[in-house]
Amino acid sequence: MALVDANLAQWEGKGWRCPVCRRATRARDGLLSLPNNPLIVAAVQALCAGGPHARASESGWRKDKSGAPYYDFWSGSGGRIKVWTASDDNGAAWSDVASYSALSIDVAITLLSALACDSLRASTCAPRRDAVWLGGSAVMYAKHYKRYGAERLEFAQSVDVEIERLLRLRFDVLSYPGFDPVSRTWKRDGITRFGVSLFDLDEDQPPVANDTCAGAMPLRLGAWADHWLNASGPMWVGSLPDALLKLDHRSSRGADVLAKKLGLLLTLSWGASRNKKHQDFEIRSLLRRLGELRSPGGIDAHYGGRLADRFEEAMLRLSEAGLFQHHLHAVDAQARRAEGRQWFEEWLGAKLTVQRPSFLTRVEQI
């Protein structure tokens, strides 16, 4: 209890929401800026595929010849991004993977948005790799976390643990199309780079401002920003509704977690398809990319029904929030389900049509 009181005193003395956190995570018209490039998509899908059932996922984390976990993300042109974790041993690496959760995703997205926001970064910066002091307060501010006292301190400490895990995340970029900062040209045949981190701790350790919140650390974007967030070449930064961060990250809160994952994946997908009025997705493909589809040996008799109910409830929540209007073409599968016949495979093959989100339209009108 004395330790909790001491930590609370430290946080209250330094402040829960310093000016940097407020500026970095302030949403404009309910929208945050989010880097949108292949490595970010790979990171999001790898985090979604983690968790206690990571090994049972149909298309998720696998182990290499040494037993270490890795996640593969492929491009249509044959490029590959291999995701792994720089832990002390294989056991610790698998422990990291099993610990990934919706909170891990919230922390990663908040920090990415904060480091890419224009209020802290000149638009001509090439690349955007300046360090910013960020920590648990930024995440709580972005999520509109309203609890205080010991419970707030406990949540801040949980966020710090997630940041430590994210700092161990690594990416091997193998022949993936990207910008080459040396030749200052776009490499269609791909760039190759090993051991790229999502975030780096700034080795120069910039001085701490007096009003920096407790627990903050000097974070900057990893070396991937040289290739996909460089003002000398293409810079892809999309809009992210902060309503997705406000969705509950706890697995006990119904379909909120799946709605968060679906909303984030759909947002990233629309980044490359802004001119389309709608997009069609196969349910099987969406669930596989989110790590929600289990391999045949890891399911029980009620798995299909629970997953379908949770998916449809998640899409309903996104629709009610005004984010993604959709139409599910699964009438035949639903009829077969009502009759007690085999329906799950047909439902997985059904098409989901998603209308162009309204927040993209609002951005164009600003």
N, C-alpha and C positions, 0 to 999 in steps of 0.2 A: 504493500500500500504506500509505503514511503517513496518507493521508486516511481510509482504512478504519479504521486503528488509532485515529485521533483520534475518529471517529464512534462506534466501539465503546466507547471510554473515556467518551464523553459519555453513551451509553445506560446503561452499567454504573453510572456515577456517579449518574444520575437514577433508574435502576430500570426494569425492563421491565414490571412490573405494579404500578402505584401503587394506593393504596386506592380511588381513584375508579374506575379501570378495573375493579377486582375487584368492587366493588359494582354498577357499572352493567351488567356483563355476566354476573353470576352467575345461572345458571339454577336455578329452583326446581323440583325433581323433573324436571329435564331440559327445562323449558319456559321460554322467554323471553316477555316482553310485546312485542307488535308492534301499532302503530297499524294499523287495518284500515278504510280508507275509499277512495272512488273515486280520489283523487289518488295514494295509495300503490299501488293496483292499476295505475294508468296508468304510474307510474314503473317498477314491476317489469316490466311488459310491454314498455315502451320499452327498458329495459336488456337484456331477453332478446332483443329483436329486433335489437339492435346487433351489432357484430362485423364481421369481414372480409366477410361475405356479406349485410350489411344491405340493400344495394340490390337483391339478388336475391330477397328475401323476398316471398312472395305478399301479405302484409298487414303491412307494417312501415314503415320510414322512407321518406319521399318527399321530393322537393325542391319548394320553392315557385317562384314566378315569378322570384325573384332567384337561385335555385339553392341556397338554404339548406335544410338538412335539417329535417324536422319529423315528428312521430308523432302520429296522431289516436287518441283514446280517446272512444267515444261511450256515452251512457247510453240505456236503453230509452225514456226520456221525451224524448229529443232533445238533452239537454245534451251539451256537448263539452269535452274537456280536450286542448289542443294542447301537445305537449311539444317543446321546442327547446333549443338550447344557446347560451349567451351567449359565443361565441368571437369572436376579433378579426375573422375573415373566414370566408367559406364553406368555404375549404380547411381551415382549422383546425377548423371545426365538424364537417365530414365526418370529419376525422381523429379527433375525439373519439368520434363514433358508431362508427367502425370499431374503436376501441380498447375498447369495452365488452365485458366478459367475465363469466364466473361470479365472478371475484374482485370485480368492480364490484358485483355483486349482494350478495355476502357483506359487503362494506364498508358498503353502503347499509343493509342489514337490521340489521347489528350496531349501527350508529350510531343508527338509528331506535329499536331496542329499548333501547339505553342511555339515550337522551334521554327515553323514555317510561316508564322503570322507576319503580315506586313508591318504591324506596329513595332516589331522588334528588328525588322530586317529591311534594309534598302532593297528595292526591287532590282537594282543593278548589281547586287552582290553576286559574285561568281567564284565558287558556288556559295550557297547559304550554309556556312559551317561555323559561324560564331557561336561561342558558348553562352548559355543563359542559365542562371541559377533557378532550378525548378525542383519541386519535390511533391510531397503529399498534399500540400495546400492547393497547388494548381489543379490536381485531380479532383479534390473535394469541391473546389469552386466550379469547375466545369460540370460536375455531376449534380450541383446544387444540393450538396449534402447538408442536412439541416440539424444533425444531432451534435451535442456538445459534451464537454466534460470527459470522463474516462472513456466513453464509447467513441468519441471523436478521435482521441489519442490512439485507441486501439486500431481504428480504421486507418489512420495516418501511418501507423507502423506496418499494417498489412500492405499499404501502397508501397512503402519503402522496400519491402521484401520482393514485391513484384518488379520494381525497378531493377533490383539486383539481378533477378532472373533474366530480365530483358537485356541487361548489359552483357550477359553471357551468350546471348543468341548470336549465331554466326551464319554467314551466307557465302557460298562458293558460286560465283557467277561464271558460267561456262558457255562461251560462244553465244552470248545473248546480245541482240541488237541494242546499241546504246551510243551515247556521245563519248568521243575520245577527247579528253581535255588537252592531250599533248598535241595531236594533229589538228584539234579544233574542228573535227568533222564527225558526221554520224556514221558509225560503223555498221553497215547492214549485215556484214558477215559475222558480227558479234564481237563483244569484248570478253575477256577472261580475267577474273580477279578472285583471289582466295582469301578467306577469313575476314570478310567485310562484316562489320557490326552494324546493328540497327541504330544504336546510340553509342557515343564515346564520352568518357569523362575527359574534360579538357586538361591536358598535362600541364599547361601553364598556370592553372589555378588562378583565375582572375580574382581580384580582391573582393571580399564579401561586403556588400553595402550594409549600413547599419539597420536598414529596414527589411533585409532579406529574412524570409521566414525560416524558422528552425527546421532542420532536416533537409534543407535544399542542397543540391549539389550542382556543380557546373557541367551541364550536359550540352552536347552538340550532336548534330546529325552525323551518321557514319559516312564512310568514304563513298557510299552509293550516290551521295549528293553530287559528287564530281561528274557523274554520268547522266543523272535524271533530274537534277535540280540545279542546273548550271546556267546562268544567264547568257553564257556564250553559245548555248545551244537551246534545244527545246526544254521548256520548264512546264511540267504538268502539275498544277495544283487545282484540285477540285473543291466543291462545296460539300460540307457534311452537316446535316441537321443536328443541332445539339440535343434534340429530343431523343436521339438514339443513345447518347451517353446517359441521359436521365432515366432510361429504362433500368429496372432493377437487375443487378448483376448476380443475385443469389439464385441458385438452381431451384430453390424451394418456391420461387415466385412464378409458378405456372409457365406460360409461354414467353415470358419477357426475355429470357436469355436467347431463345431461338429467334425471336423477333429482332433482337439487337444484332445477331450474327447475319440474319437475312438482310436486314436493312443496310448494314455496312457493305456486304458483298454486292448488293444491287446498286448501291451508290458508286462503288468503285467500277462496276460494269458499265454504268452510264457515262463514266468519264471518257470512255473511248467511243461513245455512240450518241453524242449530244444532239445530232441532227435527226435522229430517228424519233418517230412519234410513239413507237412501242417496241418492245423486245420480247422475244419468245424464249422461254427456258424450259428444259425438261426437268421435272421434279427430281428424277434420279441424279442428274448432273449437279443440281444445286445442293442436294443433301450430301453428295459425295465430296464436293468442294468444301463443305462445312464440317466434314468429319462426322456427320450424323448417321451415315449409312453403315450399319454393322455388317461384317462378313457373316455368311450363313451359319458358321459354327458358334457365333456369339449372340444369337437371338433366341427368344422364347416364343411361345405360341401367341402371346399378346403384344409382341413387339410392333408388328405392323399397324395395328389399330391405334396404339398409343402414339406412334410416330406421326401417323396421318392426322390424328386429332390435334396434336401439338403444332404441326406445320400449318394447318388451316387456321388455328387460333392465332398463331404468330402473324400470318398474313393479314388476318382480320384486324389485329391491333395496329399494324402499319397503315392499313387503309383508314381506320377510324382516326388515326393521328394526322391524316391528310398528307402522308408521305408518299405512299405507293398505292395507286389504284390498280386493281388486277382482275383477271378473269381466269378461273381454273377450269380447264376442259377435262373434267373427270366425271361426267354424268354417268357413263357406262360403268366405270369402276365403283362409283358410289351406289348404283343400283344393284350391282352384283354383291357388294358388301351388305346391303340391306337384306338381300335374299340368303345371306349366309354362305355364298359361293366364294371360290378363289378369286380374289380381287386385288391383292397387294401389288403384284407385278404389273398389272395393268395400270394401277394408280401411279406407280413409280414412272411409268412411261408416258403419263399424261403431260400435256403442255400447259405452262403457266404464262399467260400474256400479261405483261406489266406495262402500263401506260407511262409515258414520259413524266417524271416527277415534277410537281409544281414548283419546287424550290429551284430547279434549273431555269425555269421560265422567269422566276423572280430575279435571278441573278442577271439574266440578259437585259432586263428592264431597268436595272440600277444604273 
